[in-house]
Amino acid sequence: MAKKKEIADEPLEKQLWKAADKLRKNIDAAEYKHVVLGLIFLRYISVSFEDLYNKLKQEIDLGADPEDREEYKAENVFYVPAEARWSTLVANAKDPKIGKLIDEAMDAIEKDNPSLKGVLPKVFARPNLDPTSLGELVDLIGNSTLSAATNSADLLGHVFEYFLGEFALAEGKKGGQFYTPRSVVELLVNMLEPYKGRVLDPCCGSGGMFVQSEKFVEQHQGRVNDISIFGQESNQTTWRLCKMNLAIRGIDASQVKWNTEGSFLNDAHRDVKVDYVIANPPFNDSDWSGDLLRSDGRWKYGVPPAGNANFAWIQHFIYHLAPAGQAGFVLAKGALTSKNSGEGEIRKNLVDAGLVDCIVNLPAKLFLNTQIPASLWFLSRSRCADGSFRERSQEILFIDARNMGHLINRRTREFSPEDIKLISDTYHQWRNEGGTYQDVPGFCASVSVSCVAELDHILTPGRYVGLPEEDDDFNFEDSLQH
């Protein structure tokens, strides 16, 4: 009895994940995610369509036409043709050709909605996908709990995001290529506070940075329409996930671009200057075509080595910042100390130019695709401009968060909301004029640029924050016994 109650109390997204995962059988997670996420997306656009369809049916006497595509376009709702509607698919869920019917439904939706062209998966008729299991999955995703839920479109968005994370976990190293852990994204966004303006992620994966930015604005009573997003992704499969993820949130993804060359060789937003860059680029990427870009105009602070893209990414971000813009991004920890092939000189030039605002040392096991230690960098053009932020222009804030976070399983750690609040509050107290910031031994230190120069422009927080203060009642002999 207790077990049944426990299952009933479990959040819907977890119940759905467990049930969907059981139906996976002989398909690996990398393939299966397109099946499940594609169906969740189809269910989402069906919910939005059906709501407006039923409303228009009630207004036929007033001249409304529930089959007029323009009615849906005006309300920013995807039009779903009759053969692609959820009710049609549910009615055919036990048909051995259900996979073919869903593929045809995806094609029909793309034809009626140009913004989805080339985005939706057509993978449902593949031979290794059991039609019976697929039919059960259709029934599962369209179950009564989901249909009857309040704000079911919002709930489906939450389910989509949860499933992205679970598939990333299931895929391990490969999964991390399309997914940045939610708590890391939340920390970046809470520190940058993108209330309004343009936001760029030139290696956007499945779009988590954009989703979290919009959530931040909503949670702080801002206007979501005050944010414009610009993204780029070189992996077409990941780009499709991103477009679906944003569409399910009602976020305009028209400026999220895909090309195989990527942001270095074919910058899709070459002339765009933004207020915020938020990104998690590939760590220590050696295959970034650096040899072809030795004389590129973006390398204002030094030519990055052909064998490592870390400092190419940093300068790419800076290139896209408006005069008072800010950037927050994840980078391999080695970039804080490396002197290989001119990297130390580039780091020195960034510090001397007054661009480096804050460095956060991250704990291990936060990322699914790598065990490489990582850090967060925060850069700000307004430190050295005639903007409002001058008080700390000759200092850098170092935060050592290596011992923060908690394990959610043996191989994965995440930050709690309290961790995120402590780190972001510390940054804002330091950054705001007249703030209440104070150094905390072992955790944070505000350090002069001249002091950083004396330590050869090394940016590892542990060099500056010192050791935490010990409790006065510490007993050395007792510690040895334990």
Rosetta blueprint (number, residue, H / E / L):
1 M L
2 A H
3 K H
4 K H
5 K H
6 E H
7 I H
8 A H
9 D H
10 E L
11 P L
12 L H
13 E H
14 K H
15 Q H
16 L H
17 W H
18 K H
19 A H
20 A H
21 D H
22 K H
23 L L
24 R L
25 K L
26 N L
27 I L
28 D L
29 A H
30 A H
31 E H
32 Y H
33 K H
34 H H
35 V H
36 V H
37 L H
38 G H
39 L H
40 I H
41 F H
42 L H
43 R H
44 Y H
45 I H
46 S H
47 V H
48 S H
49 F H
50 E H
51 D H
52 L H
53 Y H
54 N H
55 K H
56 L H
57 K H
58 Q H
59 E L
60 I H
61 D H
62 L H
63 G L
64 A L
65 D L
66 P L
67 E L
68 D L
69 R H
70 E H
71 E H
72 Y H
73 K H
74 A H
75 E L
76 N L
77 V L
78 F L
79 Y L
80 V L
81 P L
82 A H
83 E H
84 A H
85 R L
86 W H
87 S H
88 T H
89 L H
90 V H
91 A H
92 N L
93 A L
94 K L
95 D L
96 P L
97 K L
98 I H
99 G H
100 K H
101 L H
102 I H
103 D H
104 E H
105 A H
106 M H
107 D H
108 A H
109 I H
110 E H
111 K H
112 D H
113 N L
114 P H
115 S H
116 L H
117 K L
118 G L
119 V L
120 L L
121 P L
122 K L
123 V L
124 F L
125 A L
126 R L
127 P L
128 N L
129 L L
130 D L
131 P H
132 T H
133 S H
134 L H
135 G H
136 E H
137 L H
138 V H
139 D H
140 L H
141 I H
142 G L
143 N L
144 S H
145 T H
146 L H
147 S H
148 A L
149 A L
150 T L
151 N L
152 S H
153 A H
154 D H
155 L H
156 L H
157 G H
158 H H
159 V H
160 F H
161 E H
162 Y H
163 F H
164 L H
165 G H
166 E H
167 F H
168 A H
169 L H
170 A H
171 E H
172 G L
173 K L
174 K L
175 G H
176 G H
177 Q H
178 F L
179 Y L
180 T L
181 P L
182 R H
183 S H
184 V H
185 V H
186 E H
187 L H
188 L H
189 V H
190 N H
191 M H
192 L H
193 E L
194 P L
195 Y L
196 K L
197 G E
198 R E
199 V E
200 L E
201 D E
202 P L
203 C L
204 C L
205 G L
206 S L
207 G L
208 G H
209 M H
210 F H
211 V H
212 Q H
213 S H
214 E H
215 K H
216 F H
217 V H
218 E H
219 Q H
220 H L
221 Q L
222 G L
223 R L
224 V H
225 N H
226 D H
227 I E
228 S E
229 I E
230 F E
231 G E
232 Q E
233 E E
234 S L
235 N L
236 Q H
237 T H
238 T H
239 W H
240 R H
241 L H
242 C H
243 K H
244 M H
245 N H
246 L H
247 A H
248 I H
249 R L
250 G L
251 I L
252 D L
253 A L
254 S L
255 Q L
256 V E
257 K E
258 W E
259 N L
260 T L
261 E L
262 G H
263 S H
264 F H
265 L H
266 N L
267 D L
268 A L
269 H L
270 R L
271 D L
272 V L
273 K L
274 V E
275 D E
276 Y E
277 V E
278 I E
279 A E
280 N L
281 P L
282 P L
283 F L
284 N L
285 D L
286 S L
287 D L
288 W L
289 S L
290 G H
291 D H
292 L H
293 L H
294 R L
295 S L
296 D L
297 G L
298 R L
299 W L
300 K L
301 Y L
302 G L
303 V L
304 P L
305 P L
306 A L
307 G L
308 N L
309 A L
310 N H
311 F H
312 A H
313 W H
314 I H
315 Q H
316 H H
317 F H
318 I H
319 Y H
320 H L
321 L E
322 A E
323 P E
324 A E
325 G E
326 Q E
327 A E
328 G E
329 F E
330 V E
331 L E
332 A E
333 K H
334 G H
335 A H
336 L H
337 T L
338 S L
339 K L
340 N H
341 S H
342 G H
343 E H
344 G H
345 E H
346 I H
347 R H
348 K H
349 N H
350 L H
351 V H
352 D H
353 A L
354 G L
355 L L
356 V E
357 D E
358 C E
359 I E
360 V E
361 N E
362 L L
363 P L
364 A L
365 K L
366 L L
367 F L
368 L L
369 N L
370 T L
371 Q L
372 I L
373 P L
374 A E
375 S E
376 L E
377 W E
378 F E
379 L E
380 S E
381 R H
382 S H
383 R H
384 C L
385 A L
386 D L
387 G L
388 S L
389 F L
390 R L
391 E L
392 R L
393 S L
394 Q L
395 E E
396 I E
397 L E
398 F E
399 I E
400 D E
401 A L
402 R L
403 N L
404 M L
405 G L
406 H E
407 L E
408 I E
409 N E
410 R L
411 R L
412 T E
413 R E
414 E E
415 F L
416 S L
417 P H
418 E H
419 D H
420 I H
421 K H
422 L H
423 I H
424 S H
425 D H
426 T H
427 Y H
428 H H
429 Q H
430 W H
431 R H
432 N L
433 E L
434 G L
435 G L
436 T L
437 Y L
438 Q L
439 D L
440 V E
441 P L
442 G L
443 F L
444 C E
445 A E
446 S E
447 V E
448 S E
449 V H
450 S H
451 C H
452 V H
453 A H
454 E H
455 L L
456 D L
457 H L
458 I L
459 L L
460 T L
461 P L
462 G H
463 R H
464 Y H
465 V H
466 G L
467 L L
468 P L
469 E L
470 E L
471 D L
472 D L
473 D L
474 F L
475 N L
476 F H
477 E H
478 D H
479 S H
480 L H
481 Q H
482 H L
